[in-house]
């Protein structure tokens, strides 16, 4: 990239570790209970053609995430600060939307933790949720938050992918057929595309890794190669997990097994591996849920950091309060399957809105204009804005017709 400004940021020794940690933070934020539910539901509907939805979502995810991460790290400002710089008050609106989306998803994440511990130990959903909430809070208090995020998200991601691969082997899916229909689908669902993209990079998720990089002091043009690699790695990690789960689901639904409406992903694991398969599902679900609780809580807090108030400086306290609040909401509201699907769809709207802000800012804000920002990257970003904005409208129409 031809830079018009030679300003650089000192390369920190732990750059690679932080870059990988940011990628896993983003990926794990997306691989939550909603991820498992959405993938299972749409695989049952589209069977092997759901592979095409995953393929399209990867391309859209990359176009969105690379633009957003580059914009944030080039400026050294968080997304809401960039938006406020572009138009006073716009960042506050973005913060409100993202925090509300994170709140909705976190209720589902806490619910997933409760369900997972119910499967593993037999305790009630509410007790499982509360125990998991306490564990999540302790994780934030045990050590420095940044280091904790880099380590725990990486290992939780590896656990989820490794255990799900065992289920793929047990499910014995028609892999050649799945791969074929990934590129040549028999049917396409706009609702599925919007929901999956929204569940992968919508709402708070795509900002999680970028804000982690900012918190670690990674910013400026000299870091762009690392930022781009980290952003791409996050999408790849998330997509690998989704495709693996898709293959397991295809192996089950092609055998004529219908997924449980209340817990479709559990049916996949149990049908493939029996009692042990269900036990593995409990581990995968808890790992997915707790990592998403961590990601949603951390990122939601990062969207209020720009407010200058002494209370905002109490990072651990506010994050703990966020977790406690969402846990209590779950205990009161109950099963949130519909909330998870709806949150993914709504986050599909937040994505084009937030991405458009970043793209406009890159041409308007002085600190970003001084760099020769590649036109092709911006064009890819605007393509995502147009496609996701349009598909989101049609997806809602489709959803209303089916209601």
C-alpha positions in Angstrom: 0.0 0.0 0.0 1.4 3.4 -1.0 1.4 5.5 2.2 1.3 9.3 2.0 2.3 9.5 5.7 5.3 7.8 7.2 4.0 7.8 10.7 4.4 4.3 12.3 3.6 2.6 15.5 6.3 0.7 17.3 6.1 -3.0 16.8 5.3 -4.6 20.1 7.1 -7.9 21.0 3.8 -9.8 21.5 2.3 -8.7 18.2 1.8 -12.1 16.8 0.2 -13.4 20.0 -2.1 -10.4 20.1 -3.0 -10.8 16.4 -3.9 -14.5 16.9 -5.7 -13.7 20.1 -7.8 -11.0 18.3 -8.6 -13.4 15.5 -9.8 -16.1 18.0 -11.7 -13.5 20.1 -13.7 -12.5 17.0 -14.2 -16.1 15.9 -15.2 -17.3 19.3 -17.6 -14.3 19.7 -19.4 -15.5 16.6 -19.2 -19.3 17.5 -21.8 -19.2 20.3 -25.2 -20.9 20.9 -26.7 -18.8 18.1 -24.0 -20.1 15.7 -24.9 -23.7 16.6 -28.6 -23.1 16.3 -28.5 -21.1 13.0 -26.2 -23.6 11.3 -28.3 -26.6 12.4 -31.7 -25.0 11.5 -30.6 -23.8 8.0 -28.8 -27.1 7.2 -32.0 -29.0 7.9 -33.8 -26.6 5.5 -31.3 -26.4 2.7 -29.4 -29.7 3.3 -26.1 -29.7 1.3 -27.0 -26.4 -0.4 -26.3 -24.7 2.9 -22.6 -25.0 1.9 -23.3 -22.3 -0.7 -24.6 -20.0 2.0 -21.4 -20.5 4.0 -19.3 -19.8 0.9 -21.2 -16.5 0.1 -21.1 -15.5 3.8 -17.3 -16.0 3.8 -16.8 -13.5 0.9 -19.2 -11.0 2.5 -17.6 -11.5 5.9 -14.1 -10.8 4.5 -15.2 -7.6 2.7 -16.8 -6.3 5.9 -14.2 -7.3 8.4 -11.0 -6.2 6.6 -12.5 -2.8 5.9 -13.6 -2.2 9.5 -10.4 -3.5 11.1 -8.2 -1.5 8.8 -10.2 1.7 9.4 -10.1 1.3 13.2 -6.4 0.4 13.5 -5.3 3.0 10.9 -7.0 5.7 12.9 -6.1 4.3 16.4 -9.7 5.1 17.4 -12.6 2.7 18.3 -15.5 2.5 15.9 -17.8 4.8 17.9 -15.1 7.4 18.2 -14.6 7.3 14.4 -18.4 7.7 13.9 -18.5 10.7 16.3 -15.6 12.3 14.5 -17.6 11.9 11.3 -20.9 13.3 12.8 -21.3 14.2 16.4 -23.7 11.8 18.1 -23.5 9.2 15.4 -21.0 7.1 17.5 -23.4 7.2 20.4 -26.1 5.8 18.2 -23.8 3.1 16.9 -22.8 2.3 20.5 -26.4 2.0 21.5 -27.2 -0.4 18.7 -24.1 -2.6 19.2 -24.6 -2.8 23.0 -28.3 -3.7 22.6 -27.3 -6.4 20.1 -24.6 -7.6 22.5 -27.2 -7.7 25.2 -29.6 -9.8 23.2 -26.9 -12.2 22.1 -25.5 -12.5 25.7 -28.9 -13.7 27.0 -28.6 -16.5 24.5 -25.0 -17.1 25.4 -25.9 -17.4 29.1 -28.8 -19.7 28.2 -26.4 -21.9 26.2 -24.1 -22.1 29.3 -27.1 -23.2 31.4 -28.2 -25.8 28.9 -24.7 -27.2 28.5 -24.2 -27.7 32.2 -27.7 -29.2 32.4 -26.6 -31.8 29.8 -23.2 -32.4 31.5 -24.4 -32.5 35.1 -28.2 -32.6 35.2 -28.5 -29.3 37.2 -31.3 -26.9 36.2 -30.8 -24.4 33.4 -31.0 -21.5 35.8 -28.3 -22.9 38.1 -26.1 -23.7 35.2 -26.5 -20.2 33.8 -25.7 -18.6 37.2 -22.6 -20.9 37.8 -21.3 -20.0 34.3 -21.9 -16.3 34.9 -19.8 -16.5 38.0 -17.1 -18.4 36.1 -17.1 -15.7 33.3 -16.8 -12.9 35.9 -13.9 -14.7 37.7 -12.1 -15.1 34.3 -12.2 -11.3 34.0 -10.9 -10.8 37.5 -8.1 -13.5 37.6 -5.5 -11.7 35.4 -4.9 -8.8 33.0 -7.9 -8.8 30.6 -6.0 -8.6 27.4 -3.7 -11.6 28.2 -6.7 -13.6 29.4 -8.6 -13.0 26.1 -5.7 -14.0 24.0 -5.1 -17.3 25.8 -8.6 -18.5 26.7 -10.3 -17.8 23.4 -7.6 -19.7 21.5 -7.9 -22.8 23.6 -11.7 -22.7 23.6 -11.7 -22.4 19.8 -9.4 -25.4 19.4 -11.6 -27.5 21.7 -14.8 -26.7 19.8 -13.3 -27.5 16.4 -11.5 -30.7 17.6 -14.6 -32.2 19.3 -16.9 -31.3 16.4 -14.6 -33.1 14.0 -15.2 -36.3 16.0 -18.9 -35.9 15.4 -18.4 -35.3 11.7 -16.5 -38.6 11.5 -19.3 -40.4 13.4 -22.1 -38.7 11.3 -20.4 -40.0 8.0 -21.8 -37.2 5.8 -21.9 -37.3 2.0 -18.9 -35.0 1.7 -18.6 -35.0 -2.1 -22.3 -34.1 -2.4 -21.8 -31.3 0.2 -18.8 -29.9 -1.6 -20.5 -30.0 -5.0 -23.6 -28.1 -3.7 -21.3 -25.6 -2.0 -20.5 -24.3 -5.4 -23.6 -25.4 -7.3 -26.5 -25.1 -5.0 -29.9 -26.6 -5.6 -31.7 -23.8 -3.6 -30.7 -20.5 -2.1 -32.1 -18.7 0.9 -31.5 -14.9 1.3 -32.8 -15.2 4.9 -30.1 -17.8 5.6 -27.3 -15.6 4.1 -28.3 -12.5 6.0 -28.7 -14.4 9.2 -25.4 -16.2 8.9 -23.4 -13.1 7.9 -25.2 -11.2 10.7 -24.3 -14.0 13.2 -20.6 -14.0 12.0 -19.7 -10.3 11.6 -22.8 -8.4 12.5 -23.4 -6.3 15.6 -20.6 -6.3 18.1 -18.8 -9.3 16.7 -16.6 -7.8 13.9 -15.5 -5.0 16.3 -14.3 -7.4 19.0 -11.0 -8.3 17.5 -10.3 -4.8 16.2 -11.0 -3.2 19.5 -8.7 -5.8 21.2 -5.9 -4.7 18.8 -6.5 -1.0 19.7 -6.4 -1.9 23.5 -3.1 -3.7 22.9 -1.6 -0.6 21.3 -1.6 -1.9 17.7 -2.4 1.0 15.4 -1.0 2.9 12.5 0.0 2.0 8.9 3.0 -0.1 9.8 0.6 -2.7 11.4 -1.8 -3.1 8.5 -0.3 -6.3 7.2 -0.7 -7.9 10.6 -4.2 -6.4 11.0 -5.3 -7.8 7.6 -3.9 -11.2 8.4 -5.6 -11.2 11.8 -9.0 -10.1 10.4 -8.8 -12.8 7.7 -7.8 -15.4 10.2 -10.8 -14.7 12.4 -13.2 -15.3 9.5 -11.3 -18.4 8.4 -11.4 -19.9 12.0 -15.2 -19.1 12.3 -15.9 -20.5 8.8 -14.0 -23.8 9.4 -16.1 -24.4 12.5 -19.3 -23.6 10.6 -18.4 -25.9 7.7 -17.5 -28.7 10.1 -20.8 -28.4 11.9 -22.6 -28.2 8.5 -21.0 -31.5 7.4 -22.1 -33.2 10.7 -25.6 -31.8 10.2 -25.8 -33.0 6.6 -24.7 -36.4 7.7 -27.7 -36.6 10.1 -30.5 -34.9 8.1 -29.7 -37.0 5.0 -30.4 -40.1 7.0 -34.0 -38.8 7.5 -33.5 -37.7 11.1 -35.5 -34.6 12.1 -33.8 -32.1 14.4 -35.5 -31.2 17.7 -37.0 -27.7 17.3 -36.0 -26.7 20.8 -32.4 -27.9 20.5 -31.5 -28.7 16.9 -27.7 -28.9 17.4 -28.0 -31.4 20.2 -29.9 -33.8 17.9 -26.9 -33.7 15.5 -24.4 -34.7 18.2 -26.6 -37.2 19.9 -27.7 -38.9 16.6 -24.1 -39.2 15.6 -22.5 -40.3 18.8 -25.3 -41.4 21.1 -24.8 -40.7 24.8 -21.1 -39.7 24.3 -22.1 -37.5 21.4 -24.5 -35.7 23.7 -21.8 -35.3 26.3 -19.5 -33.9 23.6 -22.2 -31.5 22.6 -22.4 -30.3 26.2 -18.7 -29.5 26.2 -18.8 -27.8 22.8 -21.9 -25.8 23.7 -20.4 -24.6 27.0 -17.1 -23.7 25.3 -19.1 -21.8 22.6 -21.3 -20.1 25.1 -18.8 -19.0 27.6 -16.4 -17.7 25.0 -19.3 -15.7 23.5 -20.2 -14.3 26.9 -16.6 -13.2 27.3 -16.5 -11.7 23.8 -19.9 -9.9 24.0 -19.2 -8.5 27.4 -15.7 -7.2 26.5 -16.8 -5.7 23.2 -20.0 -4.1 24.6 -17.9 -2.4 27.3 -15.4 -1.2 24.6 -18.3 0.8 23.0 -18.8 2.9 26.1 -15.1 3.6 26.8 -15.3 7.0 25.0 -17.6 8.4 27.7 -15.5 10.5 30.1 -16.8 9.4 33.5 -14.9 7.9 36.4 -17.4 5.0 36.6 -16.4 4.0 33.0 -12.8 3.4 34.2 -14.0 0.5 36.3 -13.7 -2.0 33.5 -14.0 -5.2 35.4 -16.9 -3.9 37.5 -19.0 -2.8 34.5 -18.3 -6.0 32.6 -19.3 -8.0 35.7 -22.5 -6.0 36.0 -23.2 -6.7 32.3 -22.8 -10.5 32.8 -25.0 -10.4 36.0 -27.7 -8.4 34.2 -27.9 -10.7 31.2 -27.9 -13.8 33.5 -30.8 -12.5 35.5 -32.7 -11.6 32.2 -32.3 -15.2 31.1 -33.5 -16.6 34.3 -36.6 -14.4 34.0 -37.2 -14.8 30.2 -36.5 -18.4 29.7 -35.6 -20.3 26.5 -34.2 -17.9 23.9 -34.0 -19.9 20.6 -36.2 -17.4 18.7 -34.1 -14.5 20.2 -30.9 -16.0 18.9 -32.3 -16.3 15.3 -33.8 -12.8 15.5 -30.6 -11.3 16.9 -28.6 -12.7 14.0 -31.1 -11.2 11.5 -31.1 -7.8 13.2 -27.3 -7.8 13.3 -27.5 -8.2 9.6 -28.9 -4.6 9.5 -26.3 -3.3 11.9 -23.5 -4.5 9.7 -24.2 -2.4 6.6 -24.9 0.6 8.8 -21.7 0.3 10.7 -19.6 -0.6 7.6 -21.0 2.4 5.7 -19.9 4.7 8.5 -16.4 3.2 8.4 -16.2 3.6 4.6 -17.4 7.2 4.6 -15.0 8.0 7.4 -12.1 6.6 5.5 -12.7 9.3 2.8 -13.7 12.2 5.1 -11.7 12.0 8.3 -8.2 13.6 8.0 -6.3 10.9 9.9 -7.6 8.3 7.4 -7.5 10.5 4.2 -3.8 11.0 4.5 -3.2 7.3 3.6 -3.7 5.9 0.1 -6.5 3.5 1.1 -6.8 0.9 -1.7 -9.9 1.5 -3.9 -10.5 -2.2 -4.4 -10.9 -2.8 -0.7 -13.4 0.1 -0.4 -15.3 -1.2 -3.4 -15.6 -4.6 -1.8 -16.8 -2.9 1.4 -19.5 -1.0 -0.5 -20.6 -4.1 -2.3 -21.2 -5.7 1.2 -23.1 -2.7 2.3 -25.4 -2.8 -0.8 -25.9 -6.6 -0.8 -26.4 -6.9 3.0 -28.7 -3.9 3.1 -30.8 -5.1 0.2 -30.9 -8.8 1.3 -31.7 -7.7 4.9 -34.9 -6.0 3.6 -35.9 -9.0 1.6 -35.1 -11.3 4.4 -37.4 -9.4 6.8 -40.1 -9.5 4.2 -39.5 -13.3 3.8 -39.6 -13.6 7.6 -42.9 -11.7 7.9 -44.5 -13.8 5.2 -43.5 -17.0 7.0 -44.7 -15.7 10.4 
